[in-house]
Amino acid sequence: MVFDSEKSAIPAYDDAPDNPALSDVVERNIRTILKLRAQSALQRSVQERLADGITSVSGRLSFVYFHVVWFGAWLLLNTGWFGLKAFDPYPYGLLTMIVSLEAIFLSTFVLISQNRLSEESDRRADLDLHVGLLTEAELTRVVKMLHAIQDKLGIECEETEELADLELSTRPEDVLAEIDRLRQRRPQ
């Protein structure tokens, strides 16, 4: 893997294809996707990087184990069994406050990360929709061309009604309106 000359932190993913089982187009697409993800990761703000880092750490089992040990030690130290005076006696008001503050901050960091991931997901969905619409238009054009070739060669077709439906351009707003109409009819 080489690095892009513009931004040395972004891998270029443009080294020679090395998997003979994949076509060049598939490998190029994979490399493009990886490069775009790397660029997206670099464009995160300091706050987003911090939120992602905290979310990553708090989303591991080691974080749970740490808390089990921490809470256990806190409770044992505040029982007085070890000859120490309890610094946070039952009902553990200080521990409750610390845990509450931690929960507030952790949930905020998780929401910040989720918002960023949601924005990335929306961008990918927009790209998927765009590619799908382009594919639909191209396929409609191909069907029309094949129909014209079929007519020119005098080939009979049994399903002319279905073929005529396929030759119609698909309008996404009409499809969404029909989906909404059918959802509203469905009993809840």
Rosetta blueprint (number, residue, H / E / L):
1 M L
2 V L
3 F E
4 D L
5 S L
6 E L
7 K L
8 S L
9 A L
10 I L
11 P E
12 A L
13 Y L
14 D L
15 D L
16 A L
17 P L
18 D L
19 N L
20 P L
21 A L
22 L L
23 S L
24 D H
25 V H
26 V H
27 E H
28 R H
29 N H
30 I H
31 R H
32 T H
33 I H
34 L H
35 K H
36 L H
37 R H
38 A H
39 Q H
40 S H
41 A H
42 L H
43 Q L
44 R L
45 S L
46 V H
47 Q H
48 E H
49 R H
50 L H
51 A H
52 D H
53 G H
54 I H
55 T H
56 S H
57 V H
58 S H
59 G L
60 R L
61 L H
62 S H
63 F H
64 V H
65 Y H
66 F H
67 H H
68 V H
69 V H
70 W H
71 F H
72 G H
73 A H
74 W H
75 L H
76 L H
77 L H
78 N L
79 T L
80 G L
81 W L
82 F L
83 G L
84 L L
85 K L
86 A L
87 F L
88 D L
89 P L
90 Y L
91 P L
92 Y L
93 G H
94 L H
95 L H
96 T H
97 M H
98 I H
99 V H
100 S H
101 L H
102 E H
103 A H
104 I H
105 F H
106 L H
107 S H
108 T H
109 F H
110 V H
111 L H
112 I H
113 S H
114 Q H
115 N H
116 R H
117 L H
118 S H
119 E H
120 E H
121 S H
122 D H
123 R H
124 R H
125 A H
126 D H
127 L H
128 D H
129 L H
130 H H
131 V H
132 G H
133 L H
134 L H
135 T H
136 E H
137 A H
138 E H
139 L H
140 T H
141 R H
142 V H
143 V H
144 K H
145 M H
146 L H
147 H H
148 A H
149 I H
150 Q H
151 D H
152 K H
153 L H
154 G L
155 I L
156 E L
157 C L
158 E L
159 E L
160 T H
161 E H
162 E H
163 L H
164 A H
165 D H
166 L H
167 E H
168 L L
169 S L
170 T L
171 R L
172 P H
173 E H
174 D H
175 V H
176 L H
177 A H
178 E H
179 I H
180 D H
181 R H
182 L H
183 R H
184 Q H
185 R H
186 R L
187 P L
188 Q L
